Amino acid sequence: MLGLSIERLAISFPGLPTPVLSIPALEIAPGSRVAVTGPSGSGKSTLVNIVTGLERTTQGAVRWRDTDIATLPESKRDAWRAENVGLVMQDFHLFAGLSALENVLLPVRLRARSVASHIGRARELMSRVGLARHDQSITTMSRGEMQRVAVARALLRKPGVIVADEPTASLDAESGAVVADLLLELASEEGATLLVVSHDARLVERMDRCIRLVAGRIVAEPAGELVAPAGGPRA
Ligand SMILES: Nc1ncnc2c1ncn2[C@@H]1O[C@H](COP(=O)(O)OP(=O)(O)OP(=O)(O)O)[C@@H](O)[C@H]1O
């Protein structure tokens, strides 16, 4: 499990008078489950892009355990992300021409590695998320099933952190609840830190902590918002 430490982060775009994201300091404990909320345009996706290394910042430090990903060039950030981050996105990011199993194995295939030694874990994860037909084409799956494929895929390489951007937003209430349960349970079982951007109150209230962004700034976490996770404190 990975902890995050951000210092003096500022993300600016040309033509904008103020940074779209400005975080003087933020600490996320290893193994904690943290929600990020805020109105549209408040910087949530920008934060996801920065902490996963999808985008680079030249201002500030973004340290996961001992690695400041802000200092890494793109190829090393990509390698670091493949090794350490499980990503779950609102619109699944699955490949239509592939089966469910092939999609789960994709992170290994994309690193030009043999998938043979990962098939067992891929099948176990798929069963864990409740998918029985591993060879089913993605195009024939329901949205809830697709997101469960994405959750299994995110966990394939035993990431230190799972980052989910609106993972339940395009699902109906029932499928959203299943996906929320799976994210919380699997992050705990697999010992991964969980960072979830969400407007889904039922998901947010089950996290250990909620960070609220307004206009690119973290507004104070309300007193009492920090709760001990099930099984005791995790710090
Ligand atoms: N490449 C860019 N160039 C200029 N402005 C940008 C760029 N990327 C993001 N922004 C601006 O940064 C701000 C934060 O955007 P961001 O997508 O992080 O917000 P968000 O909280 O994820 O919004 P939403 O909930 O609507 O997805 C917005 O005002 C957006 O217009």
The ligand as a MOL file (V3000), in Angstrom:
LIG
                    3D

  0  0  0     0  0            999 V3000
M  V30 BEGIN CTAB
M  V30 COUNTS 31 33 0 0 0
M  V30 BEGIN ATOM
M  V30 1 N -5.7820 21.7410 -20.6950 0
M  V30 2 C -6.4960 22.6890 -20.0950 0
M  V30 3 N -6.4310 23.9700 -20.5280 0
M  V30 4 C -7.1280 24.9560 -19.9180 0
M  V30 5 N -7.9530 24.7530 -18.8710 0
M  V30 6 C -8.0690 23.4960 -18.3980 0
M  V30 7 C -7.3470 22.4040 -18.9850 0
M  V30 8 N -7.6570 21.2790 -18.3040 0
M  V30 9 C -8.5300 21.6550 -17.3320 0
M  V30 10 N -8.7700 22.9730 -17.4030 0
M  V30 11 C -9.6560 23.7510 -16.5020 0
M  V30 12 O -9.3060 23.3950 -15.1850 0
M  V30 13 C -10.4430 23.4190 -14.3470 0
M  V30 14 C -10.5340 22.1090 -13.5830 0
M  V30 15 O -10.8790 21.0760 -14.5050 0
M  V30 16 P -11.1530 19.5880 -14.0320 0
M  V30 17 O -11.4870 18.7760 -15.2620 0
M  V30 18 O -10.0220 19.1110 -13.2090 0
M  V30 19 O -12.4410 19.7550 -13.1280 0
M  V30 20 P -13.4080 18.6450 -12.4920 0
M  V30 21 O -13.5970 19.0190 -11.0710 0
M  V30 22 O -12.8740 17.2780 -12.7750 0
M  V30 23 O -14.7470 18.8890 -13.3070 0
M  V30 24 P -15.9320 17.8700 -13.6990 0
M  V30 25 O -16.5490 17.4200 -12.4140 0
M  V30 26 O -16.8420 18.7160 -14.5240 0
M  V30 27 O -15.3040 16.7480 -14.5000 0
M  V30 28 C -11.6370 23.6990 -15.2410 0
M  V30 29 O -11.9650 25.0630 -15.1390 0
M  V30 30 C -11.1200 23.3870 -16.6350 0
M  V30 31 O -11.7560 24.1750 -17.6180 0
M  V30 END ATOM
M  V30 BEGIN BOND
M  V30 1 1 1 2
M  V30 2 1 2 3
M  V30 3 2 2 7
M  V30 4 2 3 4
M  V30 5 1 4 5
M  V30 6 2 5 6
M  V30 7 1 6 7
M  V30 8 1 6 10
M  V30 9 1 7 8
M  V30 10 2 8 9
M  V30 11 1 9 10
M  V30 12 1 10 11
M  V30 13 1 11 12
M  V30 14 1 11 30
M  V30 15 1 12 13
M  V30 16 1 13 14
M  V30 17 1 13 28
M  V30 18 1 14 15
M  V30 19 1 15 16
M  V30 20 2 16 17
M  V30 21 1 16 18
M  V30 22 1 16 19
M  V30 23 1 19 20
M  V30 24 2 20 21
M  V30 25 1 20 22
M  V30 26 1 20 23
M  V30 27 1 23 24
M  V30 28 2 24 25
M  V30 29 1 24 26
M  V30 30 1 24 27
M  V30 31 1 28 29
M  V30 32 1 28 30
M  V30 33 1 30 31
M  V30 END BOND
M  V30 END CTAB
M  END
